[in-house]
Amino acid sequence: MDSIKNRRTIRKYTQQEVPAALLDNLLEEACRASTMGNMQLYSVVVTRDEEMKRKLAPAHFHQPMLTTAPVVLTFCADFHRFSLWCRQRKAEPGYDNFLSFVNAASDTLLLTQNFCTLAEEAGLGICYLGTTIYNPDPIIEILQLPELVVPVATITVGYPDECPQQPDRLPLRGIVHEETYHDYGPADIDDIYAYKEALPENRQFVEVNHTETLAQIFTDIRYRKADNEAMSEALLKTLKKQGFC
């Protein structure tokens, strides 16, 4: 699909509203995504209200697209609805465990990607916010998510007001393994990451941040070990609070 090959992240949107009927159609079609046991272990919270967007903004580090996009979608791993159905049909659910969260999160991300692809085909722009999994607790509170429901992805949606440069991608030879996993030698790593490291914008990142390599931007500035450990601990506490472990 050309829309996938040419896709790019959109952070600036026009003021044109996204019709509710269009959004519903896209979500309904997206629900044809593969799902664990055909259980559809997800829910989607649609946010259009400006005040609600402002409440959600701190959880997403005040990224501007959250409050400027016409629509914000929070995709949630949801075993709550299925468990209610089980009990209402004289079946005792056993989904208060980590594996069930992984299954529900997998379902949710499959749905999310389906929606993103369909939305872009319909002429909309989207931005994936990875901050959702960093700060689930305030999102849970604001959106009033019950037990066994955890937000895993947030997508901003609207009609594009920009056409940014496409981000780079690693070559296929660095990703695909035939039959078994073939580990990488130093020459392989040099080859796979050569294009990314040579990009002018990435060279500039290294220069302005006074690091020796691009990799150090990731390990020392963007995704630090201490931050990862702290957010991992917080996420595990959230999963326990929401009944998944």
N, C-alpha and C positions, 0 to 999 in steps of 0.2 A: 504493500500500500504506500503510495506516495506520501500520504499524510503522516505515516510513521517515520519514513525515511527523512522527511523534511521537518519533523517536529522540533519545536523549541519551547523553552519555558517563557511564559508570558506573565509579567509582573505589573504591567500597566494596562488598564482597561478603559474603554469608553463608558459613558454614562448610560448607554442603551441597556434596558432591562433584559434579562434572560426570561423568556416566557415560561410560565409554570408548566404549560402543556409540553413544551420542548424538553424541559428538564425531566419531567415525569417519563416521557417517552424514552429518553436516553437512559434513565435509571432502570426502567423496565427491561430494556434491551440488554443493559449491562448485567442484569440478574441471570442471564443465560450463561454466565461464567461457570466453569467447573466448580463443584462444591462437595465437601466431605459428606458422603452418604446421602446426598441430596437434602441436607438439613438446612442449608442457607443460614449459616451461623454469623449473620451480620445484621446491622441496622445502620441507617444513614440519617444524620440530623442535618436538616437544611436550615441555614441561617441567612436571612435577608435583612432583618431588623438592625438598624445602625447601632442602637444601644447594645444589643447582644454582641455585635462584632467588637465594640469597644471593650466589653467585658472579657472577651476571649483574647484580645490583643496581648496582654501581658504574658499569657501562657505561651505565646508564639514570639516572644522577645520583640514585640511591637513591630514586626515586619509590616511595611506599609501596605502591601497588597491585601492583607487580611481585612483592613477597614475600607479599602478603595474598591475592591471587587464587588460586583452586584450580588454575588452568591458565594457563600462559604459552605462547603460540605464536610462534615466530620463523619468518617467511616469508622464504625465501631465493631469490634469482635463481640458477638452477642450470643451467649448460651442461656440467657435469661428467658427469652420467649420460648425456646424449645423446651426448657425445663418446666415452664408453666404448663405447656401443652401435655407433657408427659404426665405430670401429676393430675391434671384434669381428666386424663384418660386412664387413671389407675395404674400408672407406670412410675416407678421411682427412679429418677435420673441420678447418674453418678458422674457429673461433669464439673465437680468442684475440685479440679486438679490442673496441674501445669500442662499436661498433654492436651487437655480440652481447650485451654487457651491457645496453644500452638495451632490446633485444628481450626479454631474460630478465626485466629489472626490470618491464617493462610487463606481461608475462604474470603475474608474481608479484603485482602490485598489483591486477590484475583478479580474481585468485583471492582475494586478501585481502578485497576489498570484497564479493565474493559471500559469503564465509564470514561476514563481519560481519552482513550483512543476514539471512542464514539463521539465525544464532545468536540474533539479537534476535527473530526470528519465533518461535523455539523457547522464548522466555522467559528467555534468558540476557542478561547485560549485558556490554558490551565497552568497552575503552579502547584507543585507538590511541596507541602511544608513538613519537613522531617522533624520539626520541633514537637509534634504531637506526642511522640513516645518519650520525649524528654520531660514533659510537664503534664502528665495525665491527670493528676489530682485536681487542679483548678478547673480543667475541662469537664471532668466528671461532675464537679459541684455545679458549675454554671449550667450545664446541659441536663442536670438532674438524672444522671445515668444510674440505674439500679444495680444490684449485685449481679455478678457474672456478665457485666458489660464494661468494656475497656476501649477507649479510643485508640486507634492505631495509625490513622492517616487523616490529614486534612488537605483538601483541594480547594483553591480559589478558582472561581469560574467567571468568565465574562467575555465580551467581544474585545479582541486585541486592539490596543492603541499604541502598539510598537511592533517592530519586527527585528528582534535582537539576533546577534550572531549565534549560530548553533554551537553548543558546547562540543568539545572533542569527545571521541570514543576510542577505546583501545581496539587494535586490529583483531580480527577474528582468530588469527593464529595464536593470540595470547589468551584466548578464552575457551576454545573448543578442544576437547581431548577425545581422541578416537579409541574406543574400546575400554581403555583404562586411563587413569590420571597419570600424566607424564610431568614429573616435577621440572622446575625451571632452574637452569644454570645461570651463572652471572651474565653470560652473553645473551641468553634469552631475555632476561629482565632488561638489559640495555636496549635490546631491539624493540621489545613491546612498549616501553615507556619513552622511546626516543622522540616520537612526534609530540607527545604531551609536554615533555620537558623543553622542547625547542620552540613552543608557541611564544610569541612576543609577550602576551599578557601574563603567562606563567613565569617567564624570565623576569618580568617586572615585579610580580609577587615576591620572588626571591630577593630582588634588589631592595625593595622598599621595606621588607621585613627583616633585612639584614641576616638572612639565613644562608647556609652554604648550598642547600639543595631544595628542590620542590617538595620532596618527601617530608622535610622538616617543617614545612608549612602545615602539613596535616598532623604530624605527631606532636609538635611543640606549640602550635597556635590554635588550629581549628578543632581538632579532636584529641585532646590531651588525655593521657592515661588517668589522671586524677579525676577529671570530669566524667570520663566513661565509667569509672568505678562508682562515683557518687550517684550518677543517674541510674546505673544498674541496681544499686541498693534501693534507691527510691522506687524504681519500677517493681522490684520484687515485693516491696511493702505494699504498693498499690494492688498488685495481683492478689496478695493475701487479703487485703481489706475488701476487695471486690469478690472474694470467694473462690479464686482460682488456685490457691495453694495454701 
